[in-house]
Amino acid sequence: QVRLVESGGGSVQPGGSLRLSCVTSGFRFGDYAMSWYRQISGKEREFVATIGSYGTINYDPSVRDRFTISRDNAKATAYLQMNSLKAEDTAVYYCKAYRPGYEYWGQGTEVTVSS
């Protein structure tokens, strides 16, 4: 059974930091690219960052200098370190595992940035 479980969300003041985790099971983690997306209520889910199975990383320009994506293949876990958070980062954050022909999503973790 494939599972992706996000955690680490919460409420933080502007300028603060959070570290999201995505613990996975049920598939060969090392074969998959891992990505983070976010969704603001009433809007479409949008790309945040991705790390390939060989470690290639890409970010949306809006987070490039503030967020860091990483993965630990031994723990089958992906991470998103979020620094210098802004109000506009408020969203539900989802992780996704992808390889051609296969795509799995977690249930999301909520991040609220507010003073």
Buried (B, 14 or more C-beta within 10 A) or exposed (E): EEEBBBEBBEEBEEEBEBBBBBBBEEBEBEEBBBBBBBBEEEEEBEBBBBBBBEEEEBBBEEBEEBBBBBBEBEEBBBBBBBBEBBEEBBBBBBBBBBBEEEEBBBEBBEBBBEE
